[in-house]
Amino acid sequence: PNPNPNPNPNPAFTEYKASLPVPNRPAGTLSLYQGDFIGGDVSEIGNGFSSFHGLWDRGSLVAIRPEDRPQYVQNCLNLLKKRGLILLVAIEHDGFASKKGPPYCVSHNDVKELYGNKANVELIGRLARIEAEPHWKDKGCTYFTEAIYAIEKK
């Protein structure tokens, strides 16, 4: 994708756009944003608050320190329209020999606690990754699982 210059000369976020052909749908554009999602002003993303139909979180929540998660989740929810969806891929593991993360473990209870009263949380499935990615064993994990969630803003 090519950067799409933001009219703001000092943007907190950089937008990248790509055409996204979807069968049986009008051609659309996929926008990706890079920036400080915890400390930055997320109202600068897109058209501001409540402007997105969906978000895809593959590797963000699990990389954020547990104490910063509530702000991250609030920012995600602020950007979504009512009934907007988040596709979340979380990681569950029992820690590494040298440290706890990242990626940090985000359990089902963590997801329910973070999103539960503001969104409907549905676990779509779990996929054990420890055998397919044995380097997690080398780091001290006895299990390493991807958990996929559909989260709908209330």
Secondary structure, DSSP 4 states (H G I P E B T S, - for coil): -EEE--SSSS-SEEEEEEEE--TTS--EEEEEEEE-TTTS-GGGSTTSTT-EEEEEEESSGGGS-GGGHHHHHHHHHHHEEEEEEEEEEEEEE---SS-S-SSPP--HHHHHHHHTTTEEEEEEEEEE-TTTSTHHHHTT-S-EEEEEEEEEE-
